[in-house]
Each structure stands twice: as C-alpha cells, then as structure tokens.
Amino acid sequence: MSAHYATPAGPMSSRHYGMDWLRIGAFALLILYHVGLVFSKWPYELKALRTFEWVAYPLLALNAWRLSLLFAISGYASAAVFARAGGTARFLRGRLARLGIPLLFGMAVIVPPQPWVWLTMAKGYDHSYLWFLAHDYFTFRNLDGIVVPSWMHLWFVVYLLAYTLVLGLLRLLPARARTWLHDTVERALEGWWLLPLGIGWIYLARRLPGGWTDNHDFVNDLHAHAAYLPMFLFGVLLRKSEGVRLAIARQWKLAAVLAVLGYLGVSAYEWSYPGDTPIPDQWQDPFRIARATQSWGAIIALFGIADRFWNREGRWRTTLAEAVFPFYIVHQSLILLIGYWLRALRPSPLVEFAALVLGTAAGSLAFYFAGRAIGPLRPLIGLKRTARRPQAPIETPPGEDAEGAPG
C-alpha cells in the first residue's frame, strides 16, 4: 500500500498538467458558486426573484476552501514563473504588469456594472448606467455604502499582487536564511504533521480577535491575510518540495475523509443556526474546527487527486488554462448584468439558473477569444502581449498564463 501512495505522477517542479486541470476545475466551480449566491439567502449584489434556504448546503461544500485553494494554486504558479524570470527584479516587474494592467482595466471598464446593479437593486439608484459611469463612478467617494471606483471581485488580484511582493521580499533574504526557512517549514509538513498543522493554522486564523472578516478591505483585513498569505506561500513551497508532495500523496485520502466530516459538521451548524442566526459562544470553537478541517482537508485532497489522476495532457488544456484569468476578470459582471436583465422576464428558477450559467460561460468565452485575437487587448485581459511559440511541455511551468481566480 505504501508503494502505491509513493508513486504519484511526477515531480511538481516539472510541467504538471494536474495543476492546470485543478485550476480549470476550481474556476468552473467558482462560476457555479457565484450563480448559486444569486439564489441563496446569503448576501450578494443581486438576488433572484425566488431564493431558497437549501442552496446554502451546496455553497457550504465549496465556501470553506475555494479561495484558499486558489491562492495556493497562484503561489505554485508564481514559483513556476519565478524559476524562469531570471531574477527577483525581473520577476516582480513581470508580475506587476501581468496583474496590475488587468486590475486597472477591470476597475475602469469591467467592474462598473456591478456597483450600478447593486445600487439600483438595493438602494433605489434611479440613474442610467451611462449617467452612473459619467457622473458617479469615478468620484472617489463612498456612494450610499459602496466606495467608488471599486475593485469588487478583483480584490483577489490586489491581494495576489501584495503576496507576490512578499515573495519577492523573501528572496532578498540571505541565502542561508532562505534555506533555513524553507527546510524548517518543509520538515514540518513532509510528515504526518501535514494535516494537523494546516488545520491548526486555519483555526487560529479564524480565532483572531474581532471575528472573521474577509471584507476585501486590504488594509483592514487581518484575518484574510492570516489565512490566504500562508496558502500562497504553501503553493510556492509545494512546487519546490518533493517531500511535501509525497506527504500529500500518502495522506490525500485521509484528507478527503476529514474534508467530508468537516463539511457535515458545518452543515449541521447551518441546519441549527440558518442564515444570519448567531452561533452561541460556546459552539464557536467547534464550528471553527469543523470549518478548518473541511478547508485544509479539501485542499490537500484536491492536490493529491490532481497529482495522482489528472497529470496528463488533454486537447483543450492549454486553451482552458490560458482562459482562466480572462474568465475571472469578466465573469462576475456578466452574472450581475444577465441576472438584472432576466428580472424583467420573470423566468422560472431553473430557467434563470441555466441562463446565468450558460450566458456567463458564453460571454466569458467571447471576451477571452476577442481579447486574445486583438494584440493590444491581450495585456488588458491578463495575457502576454504576443502569443507564445509552442514549447515542449517540460519547458513551460504550469500557471504561467493563468493566475488563479476567486470570488
């Protein structure tokens, strides 16, 4: 049995197709998650005409780990890019362009429909979108509860840029200090402490004073940084560490069981304290433990599955992997605009759900293919200025053309 676990697909420092497929799958789930929010009782910028309590349960299956996984994948991708960058300064300049240009473009062009829809639906804003864009969006103020201009879902890119700078700063440490730090963390995670240490860290991040925030306010989001920055750095470590990869290969099945148990615990809390019902103080810690167990268990299980079963080429892998970042940039604005237009038609929930999913997928595809084909638009949607020449698989590290995506 140990031999079976110890022979996963291949070193993660070479081309690892499984990481590409994991990123692609995570983003597909992200679209379904955001569409699901439209039909749930949870807060979201737009609500369907009919919402349902039961939608919380499939959302809870993803909620605990989806963002942490995306940051870990982004850390892995960043380590792959760094390995080819030719130095820290060049790496940081490249990341600033590949992330910063789409961020500014997104805030100026792609994001504005989101606050307009929210203000219209939730606050009774009665001006047209063009009026909003010309007179209100670029006023740099708090407009009835929302700061404009806004990064909305592009907060992930802001945080990823910051964590990339942290990675660059770590590279400025003396070589001996970097080696000691790497070896210390690797030794801690390459054995049976992999699962308890990860669960414990996530629990402590949620235990920080003030309660869990994850409010996308970069300066005042301590809890989120305490959770997501270590995930990003874990992804960096994973690409370089054969020991951690083998530990994941040995323990992913146990991690999957723990993830399911954690999900059952979190679901029991949702059943007992649905929606915004406060959880009594004496039950807060068991809830945090269940949530941390689900989160880390799912992340380790998915990395193990990707390494064991998905590390193979596929016809559409290259295109889909490249499309992830452009899809992420545009998908949430599409969801809100399509949902806003659908309200006048009053479709059934099933038709509305299908229209949101298919419309978002089709619109994202059009955005990606148009931006890819028109050279000057490529940097705006997170692609290289010119298309790459075909390369042998092992020469191109995974994640170079996709930065991961959240919600």
ABEGO torsion letter per residue (X at the ends): XAAAAABBAEBAABBBAAAAAAAAAAAAAAAAAAAAAAABABBBABBBABBBAAAAAAAAAAAAAAAAAAAAAAAAAAAAAAAAAGEAAAAAAAAAAAAAAAAAAAAAAAAAAAAAAAAAAAAGBABBAAAAAAAAAAAGBBBGGBBOBBAEAAAAAAAAAAAAAAAAAAAABBAAAAAAAAAAAAAAAABAAAAAAAAAAAAAAAABBGEBAGAGBAAABAAAAAAAAAAAAAAAAAAABAAAAAAAAAAAAAAAAAAAAAAAAAAAAAAABBEABBBBAAAAAAAAAAAAAAAAAAAAAAAAAAAAAABBBBAAAAAAAAAAAAAAAAAAAAAAAAAAAAAAAGBBAAAAAAAAAAAAAAAAAAAAAAAAABAAAAAAAGBBABBBBBBBAAABBBGAABAEBBX
